[in-house]
């Protein structure tokens, strides 16, 4: 059975996941105490079945985990209908596709400024970090701008976010738990201060809009608004950072850079989808059965958990032709890296736009880009990405 803490597995989980798909049905993992759905059909079913819900279990003791617990209990991600329906409807009004598309010029401006700074680093030292200097600050700056976070506080956001999302890993350390609790409390208090200030002095930002957004007499309460803003920041950049970094390294390693160098704009959309398919930034997304449910012929008892293995599903041989090969022109590409069903990632349009804009701008500025050293991967499985990608 898979050891999710094995560094060799974390480095390259795909051979083990391929063996898991050969079982032809979800399998029980004793260590995780849940079923694993590795095949595309079964993972997709897990994501779409109404009797398999996102049921948040509060961490204990409550006095230590209070802020962390309500940030999740009151978020869209960890709610089910009717609460999920109400929250998503309210947030969707402010986080619309038209609003996202209107961010394109701002994304281009931020990307070009970061590339200017990367050009200076390249001239001075001969390399720059594709993660720290480009893929990471871009979506953080975009979502911070959207929410109306002051520029001088931007440096606080990524560390808070990374501390919180480490709790989504299979077996977080005690240090990670302590850092997550502290980050949740500090982040919540910070957003609360912004919310109170925007109630008095509203602006054109998303927090100001969420304060007043209303539907059928329903509004976001204070905790729901704070939880929503933190979720948008956390989820709103993790997929972009890790999807971009994973995809670029895979392109270097799979002889796909020629295409990116010669026609980056023409293939931007299909390239981004292949980035997300080939090495998914989110590998595992769990659900809990609210009633006895059958997935792939296996009975999931009420209260039992089952996880959709998204990275495995995106390599399923029955759905994707030559799934172990990267093809930046792959079309169609029905990857499920952003999930499916009612919990389909609210920020997916923004993440796609950020990558579709930033990828060709990078390649047009640096057509001769090469890896300067072996990339350094983060030691995590659920949120899969790189710590450092030095390029020259």
N, C-alpha and C positions, 0 to 999 in steps of 0.2 A: 504494500500500500504506500501511497505517496507520503513522503515526509516534507511538509511544507516549510520546514525550517532548515532543510538541507541546502547549504550554499550552492552546491552543484545544480540542484533542481531550480533554485531561485535564479541562477545565472541563465539557464536554458530549460524552461519547463516543458517545452513542446514534445520531445520524445516520450516523456512519461504521460503527457496528456493524450498523445496518440494511442498509447496502449490502453488508456482508460476508455477511449472511444470504442475500442474493439469489444468491450463488454456488451455493447448494444442496448444497455439499459442503465439508468442511474444506479450508482453503487454506494453502499454505506461506508462512511469513513469513521472508524471508531474514535480516532483522536479528536476530530472536529465535532463528533456527535451529530452528524448530518449526512444526508444523501448528496452526492455530487452528480450533476447533469452535465456530461461532457460533450454529448452530441448536439449539433445545431438544433435539430427538431425538438429535443427534450429541453435544452436551455431556453429556447424560444417559448416553449409551452410554460415553463416555470415563470417566465417574465409576464406572460399574458393571462394566466389562470387566476380568476378572481378569488378563489378559495386559498390561494397562496399569497399571503400578505406580508408587508413590511411591518413587523410587530417589534417595536422597540422595547427591550428589557432594561429597566433602570439598573444602573450600577449601584453597588452598595459598598460602604455605608452611605446613606443618603446625604448626611451632613457634609461629607467630603465631595460628593459627586453632584450636588444640587444643580449648579449651573450647567455642567456638562449634560445632565439628564434632561433638563427642560429645553435646552437648545436643540436636542434631538426629538424629544416628544412633541414639540411644537413646530417642527419643520415639515415641509412638504415631503421630503425624502422618506421620513419614518412615520408617516400618517397614512391611514386608509380611509376610504369613503365612510361617512359623508364628509369628514373633516378634510381629507385630501382634496376632494372635489371643490370644496369652498375655498381652500387656500390657493389651489392652482388657478382657479378662475379669477380670484382677486389679483394674484401676482401676474398672471398672464396678460391682464389688461395693461399693466405697466411695462411688461417685458415682452412686448409684441414683436413680430417679425419685421414690421416696418421700422420700428425703433432700432432694431438690431442692424438692419440694412443701412440706416442713416448714419451708423457709426463707421462706415467704410472709410471716409476721408480722414477721420481721427485715427483709425488703425494704421492707415498709410503714413500719416504724419509721425506717429510714435515709432513705427517700424523704421522709417528713414532716419529719424534722429538716433535710434539705437545703432543702426548700421554705420552712421557717421562716427559714433563713438567706437564701434568695433574696428573701423578703418584705422583710427588713431592707434588703438592697441596693436593691431596687426603691423603697422609701420614701426611702432616702438619696440615690440617684443617678438614679433614674428608669428604670433598666434592670438586667438581669442577664444573664449568659452561659449560655445553655441547655446548652452543652457543658461549660465549666469548672465551673459551679456546680451542675449536675444530672446530665446524661447521663453524664459521665465519672466523677465520684467515686462514683456509686451502684454500678455493677458492680465497681469496684475495691474498695470497702469490703465488698461482699458476698463476693467471692471471697477477699479477705484474711481476713475473718472465718471463712470456711469452712476455709481452710488453717491458720488459727491464727497469722497474722502479727501481731506486736505493733502496737498502734495508732500508737505513736510512730515506727514505721518505714514506715508506709503511704505516705508521700510519696516513698519511694525506688522504688516498684514501677512506676508508670506511666512515668517516664523510662527505666528499664531496658527495659521492654517495648517502648516506641516505638523505642528505638535498635535493638533486635533485629529487629523486624518490618520496618524500613526495608530490610532485606536481601532482602525478598520482592519488591521493586519490580523493574522491568525492567532498569534500569541505575543501580544505586546509586553515589553519588559516593565518592571516596576518604575524605572526612571521615566519611561514613555508615559506611563499612567499619571505620574506626578506632573509632568510637563503638560499633558493634555488637560488636566484639571485646572492648572494655573492659566493656561492659554484660554480656555473656555470662559473663565471668570473675567479675565482682563479684556478679552474681545467683546464679551457681552456688555460690560460696563462702558467700554469705549463707544459701541454702537448706540447704547442707551443715551449717552450724552449727545451724540449727533442727532438722534431722533427728537429729543426734547428741544434742541436748538432749532431744528427745522420746523417744528410745530409753531414756533414763534416767528422765525425768519425763513419761510420756505424759499427754495430755489428751483432750478430746472432739473435737479438730479432725481434719481430713482427713489431715494429715501423720502424726499419731500412728497413725491407722487404716491408712494405706498402709505404715507400718513393719511392721505385724504381719499385714496381709492375706495370705492364702495360698490356693492352689487346686491340688489334686493334687500337693502337694509343691513347687509353684513359688512363689517370692516375687520381689518387685522387688529387684534389686541396687541399690547406692547410687546409681550414675549414672542408672539408669532411674527411680528415685524422684525424684531432683533434676530430671531432664528432664521428668517428668510434672507436677510441681508448677509448673515454669516455663511449660510448655505450657498448663496449666489457667489460669494467670494471664493469659498473653498472649491466648490464644484466648477465654478466658472473659469478656473485657470488650471486645475490639475490635469484635466483631459487635454488641454491645449499644450501645456508644457511637456507632458510625458508622451503624448501622441506625436508631437513634432520631433522631439529628441529620439524616440524609438524609431520613427520612420526614417529620419536622416541617417542614423547609424546603419539601419537595414539597407538603405539605398547604397551607401558606401560599400557594404559587405556583399551586396547581391548584384553588382554591375548595373545599377540603374542610374548612376550619376550622369551618364551621357545624355539620357533623355531630359533630365532636369537642367542640364547646361544648355541644351540646344532649343528647347521649346517649353520653358517652365510655365508660361501663362496658358498655353494650349492644353497642358495636361494637369493644371493645378487641381481641378475638382476631382478627377479620378485618382490622382496621386495622393491626395489627402485621405480619400476613402481607403486606399490601399495601405497607407500608413496605419490607419486605425484597425484594419483587418489583420495585417501581417504580424504585428506585435502590439496587441491591445493594451492601452494604458490602464484599463480596469479589467482585472482578470476574474474576479469572483464577486457575485452579488447574491446575497442569501434571502430566502423567503421562509415564512413559517406557515404551516397548514392550519387554517382556521376551521377546517372540516376535513374528514378523510378524503384524500385526493389521489388519483392514479396518474402517474407520469411515466410514460414508456413502459407500461405494464407493471410498474412497481407501486405498491400501496404506501402512500405517505400518511401516517396517522396524525390525527389532530394534535397540534402542539409540536410535532416534529419539524425539523428544518431541512430544507433542500437548497443547494446553491447552484446557480447557473454559472458555469465556467465559460466566460465570454471569449477568452483567448483561445480556448480549445474549440468552441463552437465555430469560431471564425477560421479554423483550419480543417473543418470537416470535409472529408473527401467526397461525400455524397452531395455537397452543395457547391463547393468551389473546385474548379478545374485546376489541377496542379497546385494545391493549397500551400505546399512548402516552398513554392517559388514566388518571389515578389514580382509583381507586374503592375507598374504605375499607370498602365492604360487599361487595366481590368474593368470591363463593363459588360454586363451588370455586375454589381458588387453589393450584395445584400448583407454586409457585415452588421453585427449587432453590438458594436463597441459602445454605443450610447444607450444600450438597453432597448426595451420595447414595452408596449402596454401602457398602463396609466402612469408608470414611473419612468417613461422615456425621458431622457435628460432634458430639462427645461432649457439649459444653456447650450444644447447641441448646435442650434443655428449660429450662435455667437462663436463657439469654438471652431466650427467649420469656416466661418468667414475669416476669423483671425489667421488660421493656417493657410487658407486659399489666397489671402493677401500677402502674408509675410513670406511664404515659400518662394514665389517668383521674384519678389523684391530682393531676397537674399541671394538667389542664384544670378540675377542680373548684375548685382553689385560685385559678387565674388564668383565668377564663372569657373575659376580654377580651384575652387575649394577642395581641400584634402584633409583627411584626419592627420593631426600632428602627433598623436599618441593613442594608445589603446584607451577607448572611453571607459569611464568609471561608472559602474551601475549601482543604483541604490539597493541596499540589501533587503528589499521588500518584494513580496509576491502580489498581494492584492492590488496595490497601486504600483504598477511596474514602470520604472523610468530610470534615467541616468542622473548621476550627481554632477558629472563633468564630461563635456565633449570638446576637447581642444582641437581647433581646426586652424589651418594655415593657408 
